[in-house]
Structure formats: structure tokens, C-alpha cells
Amino acid sequence: MPFTLASRTGKMNPSVIREILKLTEKPGIISLAGGLPSPRTFPVDAFARACASVLQSDGAGALQYAASEGYGPLREAVAAQLPWDVDPAQVLITTGSQQGLDLVAKVLLDAGSRVLVETPTYLGALQAFAPMEPVVQAVPSDDEGVDIAALAAGVGSGADKARFLYVLPNFQNPTGRTMSEARRAALVATAAERGLPIVEDNPYGDLWFDAPPPAPLTARNPAGCIYLGSFSKVLAPGLRLGYLVAPHAVFPKLLQAKQAADLHTPGFNQRMVAEVLQGGFLERHVPTIRTLYRQQRDAMLAALEREMGGLGVSWNRPAGGMFLWLRLPQGMHAVDLLPLAVERGVAFVPGAAFYAGDADAHTLRLSFVTASAAQIDTAIAALADAVRALALAPTL
Ligand SMILES: Cc1ncc(COP(=O)(O)O)c(C=O)c1O
């Protein structure tokens, strides 16, 4: 072929999840694989009204090129809703928080520079970092997130110092775990002591079920953190609207990277969301999402209790978000379970996809938000059947 590929393309891989999602297109498959918000939560009527209103009040403005920083009233609304003192000039509206990860990687990573991540971590972040050819180092983590002593040991110094720690304190993707207050305090203190910047990704923080999570890491040391947020899980992912909040020292470079990437995030979408947000819409809407997702989490937990008894399978109880993390018994690998599960009509994501370092092959991620409670019952029964079949398989 006449094209010579850049060496960085060698670091780019197709998302395992997108490949698995193809399987789920087969008729009759219930997918617990994708991280798709429930379409029942999309506020279609509110957007229909906002769309008409935006077009009537300033249709030409909404359809014109716009500022790379984002639509002023939306930046102000984002700053106002965050639980620390944020200057709207520090808010960059992004094309989903996924773009925030891409911009951060471009601005902070050189080829060969080290970046620290939790174990496991968000696959999309690993994909966003990869083209910059960093060395991604997994920090040992437990049910509360990164181990502080391991983090301190991993920061390094001089030219080898890690450029940042990427961390998801709330209802993490993929595990659903949440970082405790004590762990947050220790993490921020350790990072500040060692001059390690934190990139905090928080798309799920508003989706708590019983009580709000502790304050974000960024609220405790705004000068040392870049914070990523998203409207994907509280309004709709199709808007492709996210934001980042960055210290003034790094903001201009993130803005220049954004200009090079896409000039700006669609102004029409930004104006519609600014319109929808007026009058405290999220305060009424988000509790309805929490109620639905809590019911679906409970349906999954009940089905797991009912179906998985005696199979040696264990799982956690996420306090919010969209995902539950399951561990198969010793010797049973999630990649071997997947084809048996698909044959029985259910799909999931093997956990190995989410590890930067050594993967735990026994783990898998289940989403409890896309399928209905009735489908979850059917799917978990099918999954238990697949586990029984794998336990009997001759290779074990
Ligand atoms: C942890 C995390 N960060 C970022 C994203 C990207 O979200 P979006 O680009 O839709 O804002 C996702 C999406 O699933 C996610 O789980």
C-alpha cells in the first residue's frame, strides 16, 4: 500500500469492548457488556423544547462556528455545579470526556514518559494515552482504589518522574468501586508531597444510590489536578458533551490541543444543554436515574445470589454507577466463559481488557443499567449455566 503508517499506530488497538458489542448484535443476546446508559433516562421532551427554543432565540448563533473554550453560559453552569471554587475560565467544554483524556495525553505525555493508573482502569483512557507512546504503569489497587505506599514508590523523580496519576474515585469503570474518604485524603496528600499531578475522571459521581460519595480529589487540591466531567450519564451520551477543569498554568495548552483536534464542540448541542440545565433540571432528573439504576443493581445482586450459589463465584456491591465486578473461581478464565455465555444468550466484558499490567483473568464486568430487570434475571441465569458448563469442560 502507498501509505507508511506512523510508528505510534503500532500502539493503537481496537477496543475489545467494541469487538464484543458486535457479538451482542446477534438476535436474542442480552448484553451486560457495553456501558450504555438506559435509553429510558434520556430526557427527550426536554431536548425537543430546548431545540425549538435555541433555534428561535438565536438559531444563526447556534449554527455558526464558535469559541474553542465552549459556550459561555454552559461553562458558567459547569463551574457553578462543582463543589469547589471554579473560575469558568478554567472550564473547557470537550467533545465527551473521552476527548478530555485525549487532550490531557497530548499535552502531558512524551513518548516514553510514565503515567500511573489504577488496577484495573478505564479501557478508553488506555486507548487515549497509547498514541503518545507512554509507559503505562499499573499501581496495585484494592477495593478502595490505589495502594498509597505503592503509589508513593511509583512516582519516581527527575526525568523519570511520572507525569500524572489517572484515577476514577467514584463507582469506577470497570469495577464499580469507590474510594473512601481516608484513601482520598491520603492520596491527595501523597501526590501533593511528591508533586505528582492527578487526572481525576468522574463521569459517574452523580449516580450514587444511598449517599453521595466523598468530595472529589480536585476539590482538595485544585492546583494539582485536572478534573474531567461528562453529561453522557446524566443527560445523554449522543450529545458528546463533556468538560475539563484545569489549573490556569496548563489550560492554554489544553485549549490549543482542542483547537487542533476539532476547533470546538458543537455549539448547537452546548446551547441546548445550557437551556435544558436552566431552572435546576438536573436536580429533578438525576434522582430518577439513581432510582432506576439502584433497582437494576438490586435486581442483579438478587439474581446473582439466586443463581450463583455454590459455584465459587464472588462479586461486589457497587454503591452507584453502572457496573458490577465479578470474580470466577480459580482456574476459570473469563475469556473462556464468554463463548459459552454468548451461546446461552448473554454477553459481558472479560476483565483482562481493563488491565495495563498483569491482568486478573478471573474477572469480568457486568453492566446493570442497559438491560431491564427482567432481562437481567434471564441473563444471570444463563451466565450461571455457562459457569456450570465451563466447570465441567475437559480442559479444566
Ligand atoms: C471512566 C470513563 N471516562 C470517560 C468516559 C467517556 O465518556 P464520554 O466521552 O461519553 O463523556 C467513559 C465512558 O464510558 C468512562 O466510563
The ligand as a Tripos MOL2 file, in Angstrom:
@<TRIPOS>MOLECULE
LIG
   16    16     1     0     0
SMALL
NO_CHARGES

@<TRIPOS>ATOM
      1 C1        -14.4590    6.3590   33.1460 C.3       1 LIG1
      2 C2        -14.9280    6.9560   31.8700 C.ar      1 LIG1
      3 N1        -14.3500    8.0750   31.4300 N.ar      1 LIG1
      4 C3        -14.7430    8.6430   30.2870 C.ar      1 LIG1
      5 C4        -15.7470    8.0950   29.5220 C.ar      1 LIG1
      6 C5        -16.1210    8.7740   28.2370 C.3       1 LIG1
      7 O1        -17.3720    9.3610   28.3510 O.3       1 LIG1
      8 P1        -17.9050   10.4770   27.3840 P.3       1 LIG1
      9 O2        -16.8660   10.7120   26.3200 O.co2     1 LIG1
     10 O3        -19.1820    9.9590   26.8250 O.co2     1 LIG1
     11 O4        -18.0930   11.6960   28.2270 O.co2     1 LIG1
     12 C6        -16.3800    6.9280   29.9440 C.ar      1 LIG1
     13 C7        -17.4410    6.3060   29.1300 C.2       1 LIG1
     14 O5        -17.9260    5.2510   29.3560 O.2       1 LIG1
     15 C8        -15.9500    6.3520   31.1610 C.ar      1 LIG1
     16 O6        -16.5120    5.2270   31.6400 O.3       1 LIG1
@<TRIPOS>BOND
     1     1     2 1
     2     2     3 ar
     3     2    15 ar
     4     3     4 ar
     5     4     5 ar
     6     5     6 1
     7     5    12 ar
     8     6     7 1
     9     7     8 1
    10     8     9 2
    11     8    10 1
    12     8    11 1
    13    12    13 1
    14    12    15 ar
    15    13    14 2
    16    15    16 1
@<TRIPOS>SUBSTRUCTURE
     1 LIG1         1 GROUP 0 **** ****
